[in-house]
């Protein structure tokens, strides 16, 4: 089918970055004349890590290819896990359904209609065991995208490792557990910011002592960007969240070098190719300096920002969804050239449904083609020294630091969230971007230009209607078989720890081993810490 003729170009369409950062038509020596590259760059693997976290980068080891997966029952997602591992995926990444993310069991009235719809339903240790059936937890690393109920899901994962006979010292992976970005952008919470940070520090402390290969928090800019932020805001607010967690842990009395090497990050990869490369480079440099200069970390591993990345879900379009394959490939290449350590590539059909098996396979193959066929892995930081990329790296860093200075002046990120500062900044950026799309000042191919009259529908993944019924029936049978007195005793221990200052992880571990569920332990948090209400809606 022939597409309609393209409309006349909008005059002065020269600002191509999502952030509207003005770019020059050409860069040269004059644009980097003031840069002290002896201290700002160095070699890959050297402070301040602008050029990469490791000396040989991908010649030594490829980034981890970690496709996000989760839908329906634990059995459904377990089959997808095995499929992806058979196709060459290097690590697992788990998506949970909305009730699990919000701390409700599958049989709770608020879970009605949502069980297994946006991710896998996990309410109990039994569900966790089914989810990882046939997978030894010392032979794979797992990422879990969950926040307000993260302590409970992590306890279940660790309890499963013990059931498999795997010592916690050998369990590797990451749990997102970034509550500050929830208050800023994603809005999945149980309790207010300050007790939420307390629980995160409990997890940092516990993992540093018992699970040294586990990353207890993945400080996430991904959802900040998905909410409509610019690249600069994503970087600034993400690092400010990280600074808040480090500050809270240090104030608890933890030695910064005892936990900082296990902090990880999670960034979005959007459409502006050069800006995204610059963002990753600036992020490493900024974090290294913060850790060494602000917190006095002496272990070089504490200075290194290691990050997962995911291509931009908000850039995908329901119109002409095959175009999303090209978007994802370009974004993934930017992440690799920016030096990411781990990567998820979105599937072309994700604006319409959870990814189908053919779509997720194409997304994984995109990473494998970049790794095996393009040659970009042969040179660390191949854009290093580019006038444009170096100038943009400096610019992104400078503007992000200005935001962090404002947040510091407010008393840190928790205080800034309580004032609504990052929320307002993101809302304004999102509104501005949408206005540009509506006026045709920015082009989204297939959305406001390059249109077609009719599109061929995709074959989508459908979640059977009986998923919820089966999951609820299993959960009720599980609850009925538990020793009720032991369950109550273990929940009381969690309540006592929450009301005091003891680390919450040991009583939560004991609770899930006794059969306590995600919803029951989350209800303890609601009772002790209270429920958060967004000030914007009060």
One Martini backbone bead per residue (centre of mass of N, CA, C, O) as a GRO file, in nm:
protein
  538
    1UNK     BB    1   0.096   0.036   0.022
    2UNK     BB    2   0.058   0.369  -0.027
    3UNK     BB    3   0.164   0.640   0.109
    4UNK     BB    4   0.112   0.930   0.192
    5UNK     BB    5   0.215   1.221   0.153
    6UNK     BB    6   0.438   1.419   0.273
    7UNK     BB    7   0.459   1.668   0.463
    8UNK     BB    8   0.569   1.952   0.538
    9UNK     BB    9   0.818   2.079   0.691
   10UNK     BB   10   0.906   2.199   0.983
   11UNK     BB   11   1.038   2.463   1.080
   12UNK     BB   12   1.316   2.436   1.274
   13UNK     BB   13   1.402   2.117   1.289
   14UNK     BB   14   1.680   2.097   1.524
   15UNK     BB   15   1.552   1.956   1.785
   16UNK     BB   16   1.612   1.607   1.862
   17UNK     BB   17   1.579   1.598   2.154
   18UNK     BB   18   1.377   1.511   2.410
   19UNK     BB   19   1.492   1.759   2.597
   20UNK     BB   20   1.568   2.009   2.409
   21UNK     BB   21   1.859   2.007   2.359
   22UNK     BB   22   2.068   2.206   2.216
   23UNK     BB   23   2.215   2.158   1.902
   24UNK     BB   24   2.469   2.145   1.696
   25UNK     BB   25   2.558   2.105   1.361
   26UNK     BB   26   2.861   2.117   1.483
   27UNK     BB   27   3.166   1.971   1.606
   28UNK     BB   28   3.466   2.079   1.787
   29UNK     BB   29   3.737   2.181   1.961
   30UNK     BB   30   3.585   2.430   2.091
   31UNK     BB   31   3.373   2.239   2.258
   32UNK     BB   32   3.646   2.103   2.435
   33UNK     BB   33   3.872   2.303   2.543
   34UNK     BB   34   3.796   2.288   2.871
   35UNK     BB   35   3.870   1.998   2.891
   36UNK     BB   36   3.987   1.751   3.134
   37UNK     BB   37   4.074   1.443   3.017
   38UNK     BB   38   4.262   1.326   3.233
   39UNK     BB   39   4.011   1.332   3.455
   40UNK     BB   40   3.737   1.263   3.285
   41UNK     BB   41   3.836   0.990   3.151
   42UNK     BB   42   4.045   0.802   3.068
   43UNK     BB   43   4.023   0.473   3.091
   44UNK     BB   44   3.887   0.198   3.082
   45UNK     BB   45   3.848   0.119   3.428
   46UNK     BB   46   3.887   0.423   3.513
   47UNK     BB   47   3.893   0.684   3.684
   48UNK     BB   48   3.553   0.788   3.633
   49UNK     BB   49   3.431   0.585   3.400
   50UNK     BB   50   3.336   0.715   3.132
   51UNK     BB   51   3.449   0.457   2.936
   52UNK     BB   52   3.399   0.244   3.164
   53UNK     BB   53   3.406  -0.011   3.406
   54UNK     BB   54   3.598  -0.177   3.207
   55UNK     BB   55   3.875  -0.228   3.023
   56UNK     BB   56   3.749  -0.445   2.794
   57UNK     BB   57   3.468  -0.494   2.818
   58UNK     BB   58   3.328  -0.691   2.564
   59UNK     BB   59   3.588  -0.861   2.527
   60UNK     BB   60   3.557  -0.995   2.811
   61UNK     BB   61   3.231  -0.923   2.842
   62UNK     BB   62   2.922  -0.939   2.800
   63UNK     BB   63   2.639  -0.839   2.829
   64UNK     BB   64   2.346  -0.894   2.984
   65UNK     BB   65   2.082  -1.092   2.870
   66UNK     BB   66   1.757  -0.960   2.995
   67UNK     BB   67   1.446  -1.074   2.974
   68UNK     BB   68   1.139  -0.981   3.035
   69UNK     BB   69   0.922  -1.191   3.251
   70UNK     BB   70   0.557  -1.222   3.289
   71UNK     BB   71   0.270  -1.445   3.335
   72UNK     BB   72   0.024  -1.550   3.499
   73UNK     BB   73   0.139  -1.821   3.608
   74UNK     BB   74   0.412  -1.977   3.723
   75UNK     BB   75   0.409  -2.187   3.495
   76UNK     BB   76   0.409  -1.994   3.254
   77UNK     BB   77   0.680  -1.847   3.324
   78UNK     BB   78   0.861  -2.095   3.341
   79UNK     BB   79   0.844  -2.158   3.040
   80UNK     BB   80   0.969  -1.890   2.944
   81UNK     BB   81   1.237  -1.919   3.084
   82UNK     BB   82   1.329  -2.177   2.937
   83UNK     BB   83   1.314  -2.062   2.654
   84UNK     BB   84   1.524  -1.830   2.689
   85UNK     BB   85   1.761  -2.005   2.779
   86UNK     BB   86   1.764  -2.178   2.513
   87UNK     BB   87   1.815  -1.891   2.336
   88UNK     BB   88   2.061  -1.733   2.521
   89UNK     BB   89   1.997  -1.633   2.777
   90UNK     BB   90   2.169  -1.511   3.084
   91UNK     BB   91   1.911  -1.396   3.240
   92UNK     BB   92   1.666  -1.319   3.468
   93UNK     BB   93   1.335  -1.147   3.441
   94UNK     BB   94   1.079  -1.030   3.666
   95UNK     BB   95   0.729  -1.010   3.628
   96UNK     BB   96   0.471  -0.870   3.810
   97UNK     BB   97   0.178  -0.831   3.924
   98UNK     BB   98  -0.014  -0.593   4.067
   99UNK     BB   99  -0.077  -0.726   4.339
  100UNK     BB  100   0.215  -0.791   4.412
  101UNK     BB  101   0.326  -0.497   4.388
  102UNK     BB  102   0.096  -0.397   4.618
  103UNK     BB  103   0.044  -0.626   4.844
  104UNK     BB  104  -0.149  -0.862   4.718
  105UNK     BB  105  -0.344  -1.114   4.701
  106UNK     BB  106  -0.523  -1.307   4.478
  107UNK     BB  107  -0.785  -1.307   4.698
  108UNK     BB  108  -0.822  -1.013   4.682
  109UNK     BB  109  -1.045  -0.778   4.590
  110UNK     BB  110  -0.820  -0.589   4.446
  111UNK     BB  111  -0.735  -0.833   4.237
  112UNK     BB  112  -0.962  -0.818   4.056
  113UNK     BB  113  -0.864  -0.870   3.716
  114UNK     BB  114  -0.516  -0.886   3.774
  115UNK     BB  115  -0.436  -1.175   3.763
  116UNK     BB  116  -0.169  -1.220   3.545
  117UNK     BB  117  -0.172  -0.966   3.341
  118UNK     BB  118   0.130  -0.803   3.392
  119UNK     BB  119   0.215  -1.072   3.538
  120UNK     BB  120   0.313  -1.265   3.786
  121UNK     BB  121   0.168  -1.466   4.031
  122UNK     BB  122   0.275  -1.392   4.379
  123UNK     BB  123   0.201  -1.506   4.727
  124UNK     BB  124   0.407  -1.754   4.772
  125UNK     BB  125   0.642  -1.991   4.814
  126UNK     BB  126   0.507  -2.187   4.621
  127UNK     BB  127   0.514  -1.999   4.375
  128UNK     BB  128   0.822  -1.963   4.366
  129UNK     BB  129   0.888  -2.263   4.319
  130UNK     BB  130   0.740  -2.286   4.046
  131UNK     BB  131   0.881  -2.054   3.890
  132UNK     BB  132   1.183  -2.222   3.949
  133UNK     BB  133   1.151  -2.477   3.811
  134UNK     BB  134   1.455  -2.624   3.711
  135UNK     BB  135   1.619  -2.384   3.870
  136UNK     BB  136   1.923  -2.298   3.972
  137UNK     BB  137   2.029  -2.032   4.185
  138UNK     BB  138   2.355  -2.087   4.116
  139UNK     BB  139   2.307  -2.075   3.769
  140UNK     BB  140   2.154  -1.793   3.805
  141UNK     BB  141   2.045  -1.474   3.739
  142UNK     BB  142   1.814  -1.245   3.909
  143UNK     BB  143   1.549  -1.028   3.827
  144UNK     BB  144   1.333  -0.806   4.030
  145UNK     BB  145   1.031  -0.623   3.967
  146UNK     BB  146   1.013  -0.473   4.281
  147UNK     BB  147   0.914  -0.277   4.576
  148UNK     BB  148   0.707  -0.263   4.828
  149UNK     BB  149   0.744  -0.605   4.823
  150UNK     BB  150   1.052  -0.684   4.812
  151UNK     BB  151   1.123  -0.818   5.086
  152UNK     BB  152   0.936  -1.065   5.039
  153UNK     BB  153   1.044  -1.173   4.768
  154UNK     BB  154   1.334  -1.208   4.867
  155UNK     BB  155   1.272  -1.406   5.092
  156UNK     BB  156   1.160  -1.624   4.902
  157UNK     BB  157   1.415  -1.663   4.732
  158UNK     BB  158   1.599  -1.741   4.968
  159UNK     BB  159   1.425  -1.978   5.068
  160UNK     BB  160   1.454  -2.140   4.806
  161UNK     BB  161   1.757  -2.174   4.814
  162UNK     BB  162   1.757  -2.339   5.075
  163UNK     BB  163   1.579  -2.571   4.960
  164UNK     BB  164   1.812  -2.630   4.733
  165UNK     BB  165   2.101  -2.589   4.887
  166UNK     BB  166   2.170  -2.277   4.859
  167UNK     BB  167   2.379  -2.054   4.939
  168UNK     BB  168   2.365  -1.714   4.970
  169UNK     BB  169   2.662  -1.665   4.866
  170UNK     BB  170   2.555  -1.790   4.563
  171UNK     BB  171   2.346  -1.563   4.521
  172UNK     BB  172   2.239  -1.396   4.222
  173UNK     BB  173   2.131  -1.047   4.181
  174UNK     BB  174   1.823  -0.841   4.152
  175UNK     BB  175   1.641  -0.577   4.319
  176UNK     BB  176   1.489  -0.301   4.288
  177UNK     BB  177   1.382  -0.134   4.548
  178UNK     BB  178   1.272   0.171   4.443
  179UNK     BB  179   1.081   0.395   4.611
  180UNK     BB  180   1.139   0.684   4.521
  181UNK     BB  181   1.044   0.644   4.223
  182UNK     BB  182   0.753   0.587   4.297
  183UNK     BB  183   0.688   0.877   4.408
  184UNK     BB  184   0.771   1.015   4.134
  185UNK     BB  185   0.632   0.796   3.897
  186UNK     BB  186   0.470   0.496   3.949
  187UNK     BB  187   0.273   0.448   4.208
  188UNK     BB  188   0.395   0.199   4.397
  189UNK     BB  189   0.258   0.157   4.723
  190UNK     BB  190   0.233   0.172   5.082
  191UNK     BB  191   0.437   0.355   5.227
  192UNK     BB  192   0.611   0.598   5.317
  193UNK     BB  193   0.924   0.709   5.257
  194UNK     BB  194   1.078   0.665   5.529
  195UNK     BB  195   1.004   0.362   5.587
  196UNK     BB  196   1.096   0.264   5.310
  197UNK     BB  197   1.397   0.327   5.351
  198UNK     BB  198   1.437   0.148   5.596
  199UNK     BB  199   1.389  -0.122   5.447
  200UNK     BB  200   1.617  -0.090   5.244
  201UNK     BB  201   1.846  -0.082   5.453
  202UNK     BB  202   1.792  -0.361   5.566
  203UNK     BB  203   1.864  -0.503   5.294
  204UNK     BB  204   2.148  -0.401   5.262
  205UNK     BB  205   2.255  -0.517   5.525
  206UNK     BB  206   2.180  -0.816   5.485
  207UNK     BB  207   2.333  -0.864   5.214
  208UNK     BB  208   2.618  -0.784   5.308
  209UNK     BB  209   2.620  -1.036   5.519
  210UNK     BB  210   2.462  -1.291   5.337
  211UNK     BB  211   2.449  -1.164   5.011
  212UNK     BB  212   2.716  -1.058   4.825
  213UNK     BB  213   2.578  -1.112   4.518
  214UNK     BB  214   2.358  -0.909   4.591
  215UNK     BB  215   2.128  -0.662   4.471
  216UNK     BB  216   1.920  -0.461   4.684
  217UNK     BB  217   1.937  -0.222   4.460
  218UNK     BB  218   1.774  -0.056   4.175
  219UNK     BB  219   1.838   0.241   4.050
  220UNK     BB  220   1.559   0.407   3.887
  221UNK     BB  221   1.507   0.576   3.568
  222UNK     BB  222   1.303   0.442   3.385
  223UNK     BB  223   1.026   0.549   3.508
  224UNK     BB  224   1.091   0.845   3.486
  225UNK     BB  225   1.095   0.843   3.175
  226UNK     BB  226   0.811   0.715   3.131
  227UNK     BB  227   0.670   0.976   3.272
  228UNK     BB  228   0.841   1.228   3.095
  229UNK     BB  229   1.122   1.278   3.110
  230UNK     BB  230   1.424   1.373   3.074
  231UNK     BB  231   1.746   1.286   3.061
  232UNK     BB  232   1.841   1.474   3.285
  233UNK     BB  233   1.626   1.400   3.495
  234UNK     BB  234   1.682   1.104   3.509
  235UNK     BB  235   1.972   1.132   3.613
  236UNK     BB  236   1.931   1.317   3.858
  237UNK     BB  237   1.708   1.155   4.016
  238UNK     BB  238   1.861   0.890   4.035
  239UNK     BB  239   2.113   0.988   4.187
  240UNK     BB  240   1.954   1.112   4.424
  241UNK     BB  241   1.843   0.845   4.522
  242UNK     BB  242   2.117   0.712   4.574
  243UNK     BB  243   2.216   0.918   4.783
  244UNK     BB  244   1.991   0.860   4.989
  245UNK     BB  245   2.066   0.564   5.047
  246UNK     BB  246   2.355   0.608   5.136
  247UNK     BB  247   2.296   0.805   5.364
  248UNK     BB  248   2.114   0.614   5.530
  249UNK     BB  249   2.328   0.391   5.571
  250UNK     BB  250   2.541   0.565   5.711
  251UNK     BB  251   2.353   0.659   5.945
  252UNK     BB  252   2.327   0.357   6.050
  253UNK     BB  253   2.660   0.260   6.028
  254UNK     BB  254   2.759   0.196   5.754
  255UNK     BB  255   2.998   0.101   5.548
  256UNK     BB  256   3.026   0.201   5.233
  257UNK     BB  257   3.216  -0.048   5.135
  258UNK     BB  258   3.003  -0.279   5.224
  259UNK     BB  259   2.769  -0.185   4.981
  260UNK     BB  260   2.830  -0.019   4.716
  261UNK     BB  261   2.916  -0.257   4.513
  262UNK     BB  262   2.584  -0.354   4.519
  263UNK     BB  263   2.498  -0.127   4.358
  264UNK     BB  264   2.245  -0.042   4.120
  265UNK     BB  265   2.123   0.031   3.788
  266UNK     BB  266   1.842   0.190   3.585
  267UNK     BB  267   1.803   0.261   3.243
  268UNK     BB  268   1.702   0.433   2.986
  269UNK     BB  269   1.640   0.404   2.617
  270UNK     BB  270   1.614   0.629   2.383
  271UNK     BB  271   1.614   0.795   2.070
  272UNK     BB  272   1.861   0.971   2.131
  273UNK     BB  273   2.157   0.858   2.057
  274UNK     BB  274   2.376   1.059   2.170
  275UNK     BB  275   2.243   1.126   2.440
  276UNK     BB  276   2.250   0.838   2.557
  277UNK     BB  277   2.550   0.797   2.557
  278UNK     BB  278   2.611   1.046   2.737
  279UNK     BB  279   2.451   0.957   2.987
  280UNK     BB  280   2.619   0.710   3.068
  281UNK     BB  281   2.888   0.858   3.098
  282UNK     BB  282   2.797   1.068   3.309
  283UNK     BB  283   2.701   0.874   3.530
  284UNK     BB  284   2.972   0.747   3.602
  285UNK     BB  285   3.124   1.008   3.675
  286UNK     BB  286   2.935   1.114   3.898
  287UNK     BB  287   2.932   0.869   4.090
  288UNK     BB  288   3.232   0.853   4.147
  289UNK     BB  289   3.251   1.130   4.283
  290UNK     BB  290   3.047   1.099   4.503
  291UNK     BB  291   3.174   0.852   4.646
  292UNK     BB  292   3.459   0.979   4.698
  293UNK     BB  293   3.384   1.281   4.796
  294UNK     BB  294   3.121   1.253   4.980
  295UNK     BB  295   3.178   0.940   5.118
  296UNK     BB  296   3.480   0.815   5.112
  297UNK     BB  297   3.538   0.602   4.920
  298UNK     BB  298   3.805   0.341   4.856
  299UNK     BB  299   3.668   0.145   4.678
  300UNK     BB  300   3.651   0.116   4.344
  301UNK     BB  301   3.373  -0.041   4.339
  302UNK     BB  302   3.215   0.205   4.469
  303UNK     BB  303   3.253   0.396   4.205
  304UNK     BB  304   3.094   0.202   4.029
  305UNK     BB  305   2.869   0.217   3.766
  306UNK     BB  306   2.617  -0.024   3.738
  307UNK     BB  307   2.402  -0.119   3.451
  308UNK     BB  308   2.090  -0.134   3.350
  309UNK     BB  309   1.886  -0.169   3.047
  310UNK     BB  310   1.601  -0.018   2.867
  311UNK     BB  311   1.401   0.017   2.640
  312UNK     BB  312   1.152   0.238   2.534
  313UNK     BB  313   0.824   0.204   2.592
  314UNK     BB  314   0.721   0.505   2.522
  315UNK     BB  315   0.825   0.477   2.208
  316UNK     BB  316   0.615   0.293   2.144
  317UNK     BB  317   0.376   0.180   1.894
  318UNK     BB  318   0.061   0.086   1.784
  319UNK     BB  319   0.144   0.203   1.536
  320UNK     BB  320   0.320   0.033   1.340
  321UNK     BB  321   0.481  -0.200   1.518
  322UNK     BB  322   0.728  -0.279   1.335
  323UNK     BB  323   0.890  -0.018   1.400
  324UNK     BB  324   0.994  -0.111   1.685
  325UNK     BB  325   1.239  -0.270   1.594
  326UNK     BB  326   1.409  -0.025   1.514
  327UNK     BB  327   1.404   0.127   1.778
  328UNK     BB  328   1.532  -0.093   1.955
  329UNK     BB  329   1.798  -0.126   1.802
  330UNK     BB  330   1.899   0.167   1.843
  331UNK     BB  331   1.882   0.173   2.151
  332UNK     BB  332   2.065  -0.071   2.206
  333UNK     BB  333   2.317   0.050   2.073
  334UNK     BB  334   2.341   0.290   2.266
  335UNK     BB  335   2.386   0.122   2.524
  336UNK     BB  336   2.645  -0.015   2.428
  337UNK     BB  337   2.805   0.250   2.362
  338UNK     BB  338   2.757   0.346   2.672
  339UNK     BB  339   2.813   0.076   2.869
  340UNK     BB  340   2.640  -0.143   2.944
  341UNK     BB  341   2.579  -0.446   3.157
  342UNK     BB  342   2.268  -0.458   3.080
  343UNK     BB  343   1.982  -0.597   2.876
  344UNK     BB  344   1.663  -0.487   2.749
  345UNK     BB  345   1.438  -0.577   2.488
  346UNK     BB  346   1.174  -0.482   2.339
  347UNK     BB  347   0.872  -0.558   2.213
  348UNK     BB  348   0.667  -0.477   1.946
  349UNK     BB  349   0.379  -0.555   2.123
  350UNK     BB  350   0.372  -0.387   2.412
  351UNK     BB  351   0.129  -0.180   2.350
  352UNK     BB  352  -0.095  -0.434   2.336
  353UNK     BB  353   0.079  -0.654   2.501
  354UNK     BB  354   0.213  -0.907   2.598
  355UNK     BB  355   0.467  -1.078   2.494
  356UNK     BB  356   0.532  -1.272   2.250
  357UNK     BB  357   0.732  -1.517   2.149
  358UNK     BB  358   0.827  -1.397   1.874
  359UNK     BB  359   0.888  -1.111   1.987
  360UNK     BB  360   1.097  -1.189   2.208
  361UNK     BB  361   1.293  -1.323   2.014
  362UNK     BB  362   1.356  -1.073   1.842
  363UNK     BB  363   1.469  -0.908   2.080
  364UNK     BB  364   1.702  -1.097   2.147
  365UNK     BB  365   1.830  -1.104   1.862
  366UNK     BB  366   1.915  -0.809   1.860
  367UNK     BB  367   2.144  -0.844   2.063
  368UNK     BB  368   2.297  -1.072   1.913
  369UNK     BB  369   2.361  -0.906   1.662
  370UNK     BB  370   2.525  -0.688   1.796
  371UNK     BB  371   2.737  -0.888   1.917
  372UNK     BB  372   2.803  -1.074   1.638
  373UNK     BB  373   2.780  -0.849   1.367
  374UNK     BB  374   2.897  -0.534   1.419
  375UNK     BB  375   3.179  -0.489   1.609
  376UNK     BB  376   3.133  -0.307   1.879
  377UNK     BB  377   3.286  -0.502   2.092
  378UNK     BB  378   3.599  -0.440   2.008
  379UNK     BB  379   3.546  -0.143   2.132
  380UNK     BB  380   3.601   0.076   2.371
  381UNK     BB  381   3.446   0.352   2.352
  382UNK     BB  382   3.413   0.457   2.034
  383UNK     BB  383   3.315   0.772   2.109
  384UNK     BB  384   3.566   0.854   2.217
  385UNK     BB  385   3.644   1.196   2.126
  386UNK     BB  386   3.395   1.299   2.034
  387UNK     BB  387   3.282   1.605   2.013
  388UNK     BB  388   2.981   1.554   2.054
  389UNK     BB  389   2.985   1.352   2.294
  390UNK     BB  390   3.159   1.519   2.488
  391UNK     BB  391   2.976   1.768   2.495
  392UNK     BB  392   2.719   1.615   2.591
  393UNK     BB  393   2.832   1.498   2.849
  394UNK     BB  394   2.889   1.770   2.981
  395UNK     BB  395   2.600   1.881   2.962
  396UNK     BB  396   2.448   1.666   3.119
  397UNK     BB  397   2.609   1.696   3.378
  398UNK     BB  398   2.558   1.994   3.436
  399UNK     BB  399   2.241   1.978   3.448
  400UNK     BB  400   2.222   1.757   3.665
  401UNK     BB  401   2.376   1.907   3.891
  402UNK     BB  402   2.171   2.137   3.921
  403UNK     BB  403   1.949   1.956   4.035
  404UNK     BB  404   2.105   1.840   4.278
  405UNK     BB  405   2.148   2.111   4.416
  406UNK     BB  406   1.849   2.163   4.470
  407UNK     BB  407   1.798   1.909   4.640
  408UNK     BB  408   2.005   1.965   4.859
  409UNK     BB  409   1.869   2.239   4.948
  410UNK     BB  410   1.601   2.073   5.050
  411UNK     BB  411   1.738   1.795   5.198
  412UNK     BB  412   1.679   1.605   4.972
  413UNK     BB  413   1.481   1.368   4.822
  414UNK     BB  414   1.261   1.330   5.031
  415UNK     BB  415   1.192   1.630   5.059
  416UNK     BB  416   1.133   1.678   4.757
  417UNK     BB  417   0.895   1.484   4.741
  418UNK     BB  418   0.722   1.618   4.965
  419UNK     BB  419   0.713   1.885   4.772
  420UNK     BB  420   0.696   1.786   4.452
  421UNK     BB  421   0.935   1.846   4.256
  422UNK     BB  422   0.985   1.607   4.053
  423UNK     BB  423   0.691   1.578   3.968
  424UNK     BB  424   0.664   1.857   3.830
  425UNK     BB  425   0.896   1.836   3.626
  426UNK     BB  426   0.784   1.591   3.472
  427UNK     BB  427   0.506   1.703   3.394
  428UNK     BB  428   0.616   1.938   3.223
  429UNK     BB  429   0.781   1.770   3.022
  430UNK     BB  430   0.548   1.595   2.918
  431UNK     BB  431   0.370   1.824   2.814
  432UNK     BB  432   0.574   1.945   2.616
  433UNK     BB  433   0.610   1.697   2.437
  434UNK     BB  434   0.311   1.660   2.352
  435UNK     BB  435   0.286   1.934   2.215
  436UNK     BB  436   0.496   1.873   1.994
  437UNK     BB  437   0.341   1.642   1.869
  438UNK     BB  438   0.069   1.791   1.813
  439UNK     BB  439   0.233   2.023   1.630
  440UNK     BB  440   0.482   1.876   1.470
  441UNK     BB  441   0.778   1.926   1.599
  442UNK     BB  442   0.756   1.621   1.639
  443UNK     BB  443   0.833   1.297   1.520
  444UNK     BB  444   0.615   1.009   1.482
  445UNK     BB  445   0.628   0.733   1.328
  446UNK     BB  446   0.286   0.664   1.249
  447UNK     BB  447   0.138   0.909   1.411
  448UNK     BB  448   0.218   1.224   1.275
  449UNK     BB  449   0.351   1.048   1.041
  450UNK     BB  450   0.365   0.823   0.805
  451UNK     BB  451   0.092   0.712   0.709
  452UNK     BB  452  -0.173   0.469   0.708
  453UNK     BB  453  -0.483   0.330   0.634
  454UNK     BB  454  -0.384   0.024   0.696
  455UNK     BB  455  -0.347  -0.248   0.933
  456UNK     BB  456  -0.188  -0.528   1.039
  457UNK     BB  457  -0.254  -0.752   1.260
  458UNK     BB  458  -0.149  -0.896   1.547
  459UNK     BB  459  -0.032  -1.164   1.730
  460UNK     BB  460  -0.150  -1.208   2.053
  461UNK     BB  461  -0.129  -1.229   2.385
  462UNK     BB  462  -0.339  -1.438   2.589
  463UNK     BB  463  -0.513  -1.438   2.890
  464UNK     BB  464  -0.673  -1.652   3.054
  465UNK     BB  465  -0.959  -1.640   3.252
  466UNK     BB  466  -0.867  -1.890   3.455
  467UNK     BB  467  -0.617  -1.791   3.609
  468UNK     BB  468  -0.744  -1.668   3.862
  469UNK     BB  469  -0.894  -1.912   3.967
  470UNK     BB  470  -0.648  -2.103   3.999
  471UNK     BB  471  -0.484  -1.921   4.189
  472UNK     BB  472  -0.693  -1.894   4.418
  473UNK     BB  473  -0.729  -2.191   4.483
  474UNK     BB  474  -0.436  -2.248   4.562
  475UNK     BB  475  -0.413  -2.038   4.789
  476UNK     BB  476  -0.640  -2.145   4.972
  477UNK     BB  477  -0.512  -2.423   5.016
  478UNK     BB  478  -0.250  -2.319   5.139
  479UNK     BB  479  -0.376  -2.173   5.385
  480UNK     BB  480  -0.530  -2.424   5.503
  481UNK     BB  481  -0.243  -2.594   5.554
  482UNK     BB  482  -0.154  -2.417   5.773
  483UNK     BB  483  -0.017  -2.312   6.071
  484UNK     BB  484  -0.184  -2.075   6.233
  485UNK     BB  485  -0.008  -2.012   6.484
  486UNK     BB  486   0.259  -1.965   6.333
  487UNK     BB  487   0.168  -1.737   6.156
  488UNK     BB  488   0.099  -1.539   6.385
  489UNK     BB  489   0.378  -1.534   6.515
  490UNK     BB  490   0.537  -1.429   6.265
  491UNK     BB  491   0.373  -1.166   6.225
  492UNK     BB  492   0.440  -1.049   6.505
  493UNK     BB  493   0.746  -1.026   6.454
  494UNK     BB  494   0.722  -0.823   6.225
  495UNK     BB  495   0.572  -0.608   6.388
  496UNK     BB  496   0.792  -0.561   6.604
  497UNK     BB  497   1.018  -0.478   6.409
  498UNK     BB  498   0.869  -0.236   6.279
  499UNK     BB  499   0.823  -0.082   6.559
  500UNK     BB  500   1.117  -0.087   6.569
  501UNK     BB  501   1.488  -0.146   6.490
  502UNK     BB  502   1.491  -0.402   6.355
  503UNK     BB  503   1.563  -0.618   6.126
  504UNK     BB  504   1.329  -0.743   5.888
  505UNK     BB  505   1.440  -0.995   5.736
  506UNK     BB  506   1.433  -1.233   5.937
  507UNK     BB  507   1.118  -1.232   5.996
  508UNK     BB  508   1.036  -1.262   5.699
  509UNK     BB  509   1.171  -1.528   5.644
  510UNK     BB  510   1.014  -1.685   5.863
  511UNK     BB  511   0.731  -1.624   5.750
  512UNK     BB  512   0.750  -1.758   5.465
  513UNK     BB  513   0.832  -2.042   5.579
  514UNK     BB  514   0.538  -2.058   5.734
  515UNK     BB  515   0.326  -1.919   5.496
  516UNK     BB  516   0.337  -1.638   5.451
  517UNK     BB  517   0.219  -1.366   5.272
  518UNK     BB  518   0.229  -1.089   5.095
  519UNK     BB  519  -0.034  -0.962   5.213
  520UNK     BB  520   0.017  -1.009   5.518
  521UNK     BB  521   0.283  -0.847   5.539
  522UNK     BB  522   0.177  -0.584   5.415
  523UNK     BB  523  -0.033  -0.534   5.642
  524UNK     BB  524   0.178  -0.469   5.851
  525UNK     BB  525   0.282  -0.215   5.718
  526UNK     BB  526   0.014  -0.064   5.721
  527UNK     BB  527  -0.021  -0.067   6.032
  528UNK     BB  528   0.263   0.064   6.116
  529UNK     BB  529   0.331   0.288   5.872
  530UNK     BB  530   0.119   0.320   5.678
  531UNK     BB  531  -0.043   0.501   5.419
  532UNK     BB  532   0.010   0.641   5.122
  533UNK     BB  533  -0.040   0.984   5.006
  534UNK     BB  534  -0.068   1.181   4.751
  535UNK     BB  535  -0.035   1.522   4.758
  536UNK     BB  536  -0.175   1.580   4.476
  537UNK     BB  537  -0.462   1.433   4.607
  538UNK     BB  538  -0.517   1.628   4.882
   0.00000   0.00000   0.00000
